């Protein structure tokens, strides 16, 4: 037997073992659905969702997590959480929950690693500002979960996309950790057509709630909240925005006072209340304390004027850059960075199916914070000219 055949045999054995190892409501690796069939997948040694996780890890969009804002932007502090760390924390927390609940950890990892890949510069503030511009140009609301699916399926690999499984893409689309749910039950039986309908519905009505198709997607959505709610408080304390004593007493009593304790209590509560059930659920008391803690974060941290001191400047720069790129596209200015840094490497079909406003949005959405600022310095700030022109 050849090396490839032996490794493929082991992969088949791993797929078979899932029947007895995983819970009845867990998603099996061999049930992964893709838009395009790839014969190489069936012949390879990696299980399907493990392959998806690898593809996300090796995407250009994943590498840009390293300089994307989580909550606090334009602050020089090496210990403040950036998007790359948040994603790793979500993956670890979700896989821990998944292991205890006998769910598919490969699917959980793939969803967790990709869940925030559509975030634009400067976190949720940047997302809101880019959404305003998108609406002005008839594109619908800009939402990072939708953009994540778009990056992975339509923009990565020069516009060819990664051909990820429906289950992974659905988990990314439905990961909304800002919405508070005591329980989540998967909406099974989704198709690619249904996912595309949900995308259109969300673009028209951002507050419309959609639920993951798998238990694994539900776990990642809960883990998203678990990973950030206490961590954001620790960051805010470090920056002097809040004090620990300002955190509501009921939240401290039920969930603990430090991020480590908060994560531990939330994970234990979620797992215990979800054991041998086809849904995930917090207890009533813990869920209510978590809701109040999220409300505290929203009003005392995310909406703090001290956090948003630079937002008005970012709004101006974002609009000017968007208009510059759009004008460059409409006038065919091929020396523009939107050509040389973005379009030049794309397959022709991407430009054929994408309007100029969508291209400008995609370019900006993919930027790191620092690249965005470098574009502003290059195009928006007057340069000192040499003495002899």
Rosetta blueprint (number, residue, H / E / L):
1 X L
2 X L
3 X H
4 X H
5 X H
6 X H
7 X H
8 X H
9 X H
10 X H
11 X H
12 X H
13 X H
14 X H
15 X H
16 X H
17 X H
18 X H
19 X H
20 X H
21 X H
22 X L
23 X L
24 X L
25 X L
26 X L
27 X L
28 X L
29 X H
30 X H
31 X H
32 X L
33 X L
34 X L
35 X L
36 X L
37 X L
38 X L
39 X H
40 X H
41 X H
42 X H
43 X H
44 X L
45 X L
46 X L
47 X L
48 X H
49 X H
50 X H
51 X H
52 X H
53 X H
54 X H
55 X H
56 X H
57 X H
58 X L
59 X L
60 X H
61 X H
62 X H
63 X H
64 X H
65 X H
66 X H
67 X H
68 X L
69 X E
70 X L
71 X L
72 X L
73 X L
74 X L
75 X L
76 X L
77 X L
78 X L
79 X L
80 X L
81 X L
82 X E
83 X H
84 X H
85 X H
86 X H
87 X H
88 X H
89 X H
90 X H
91 X H
92 X H
93 X H
94 X H
95 X H
96 X H
97 X H
98 X H
99 X H
100 X H
101 X L
102 X L
103 X L
104 X L
105 X H
106 X H
107 X H
108 X H
109 X H
110 X H
111 X H
112 X H
113 X H
114 X H
115 X L
116 X L
117 X L
118 X L
119 X L
120 X L
121 X L
122 X L
123 X H
124 X H
125 X H
126 X H
127 X H
128 X H
129 X H
130 X H
131 X H
132 X H
133 X H
134 X H
135 X H
136 X H
137 X L
138 X L
139 X L
140 X L
141 X L
142 X L
143 X L
144 X H
145 X H
146 X H
147 X H
148 X H
149 X H
150 X H
151 X H
152 X H
153 X H
154 X H
155 X H
156 X L
157 X H
158 X H
159 X H
160 X L
161 X L
162 X L
163 X L
164 X L
165 X L
166 X H
167 X H
168 X H
169 X H
170 X H
171 X H
172 X H
173 X H
174 X L
175 X L
176 X L
177 X L
178 X L
179 X L
180 X L
181 X L
182 X L
183 X E
184 X E
185 X L
186 X L
187 X L
188 X L
189 X L
190 X L
191 X L
192 X H
193 X H
194 X H
195 X H
196 X H
197 X H
198 X H
199 X H
200 X H
201 X H
202 X H
203 X H
204 X H
205 X L
206 X L
207 X L
208 X L
209 X L
210 X L
211 X L
212 X L
213 X L
214 X L
215 X H
216 X H
217 X H
218 X H
219 X H
220 X H
221 X H
222 X H
223 X H
224 X H
225 X H
226 X H
227 X H
228 X H
229 X H
230 X H
231 X H
232 X H
233 X H
234 X H
235 X H
236 X H
237 X H
238 X H
239 X L
240 X L
241 X L
242 X L
243 X L
244 X H
245 X H
246 X H
247 X L
248 X L
249 X H
250 X H
251 X H
252 X H
253 X H
254 X H
255 X H
256 X L
257 X L
258 X L
259 X H
260 X H
261 X H
262 X H
263 X H
264 X H
265 X H
266 X H
267 X H
268 X H
269 X H
270 X H
271 X H
272 X H
273 X H
274 X H
275 X L
276 X L
277 X L
278 X L
279 X L
280 X E
281 X E
282 X L
283 X L
284 X H
285 X H
286 X H
287 X H
288 X H
289 X H
290 X H
291 X H
292 X H
293 X H
294 X H
295 X H
296 X H
297 X H
298 X H
299 X H
300 X H
301 X H
302 X H
303 X L
304 X L
305 X L
306 X L
307 X L
308 X L
309 X L
310 X L
311 X H
312 X H
313 X H
314 X H
315 X H
316 X H
317 X H
318 X H
319 X H
320 X H
321 X H
322 X H
323 X H
324 X H
325 X H
326 X H
327 X H
328 X H
329 X H
330 X H
331 X H
332 X L
333 X L
334 X L
335 X L
336 X L
337 X H
338 X H
339 X H
340 X H
341 X L
342 X L
343 X H
344 X H
345 X H
346 X L
347 X L
348 X H
349 X H
350 X H
351 X H
352 X H
353 X H
354 X L
355 X L
356 X H
357 X H
358 X H
359 X H
360 X H
361 X H
362 X H
363 X H
364 X H
365 X H
366 X L
367 X L
368 X L
369 X H
370 X H
371 X H
372 X H
373 X H
374 X H
375 X H
376 X H
377 X H
378 X H
379 X H
380 X L
381 X L
382 X L
383 X L
384 X L
385 X L
386 X L
387 X L
388 X L
389 X L
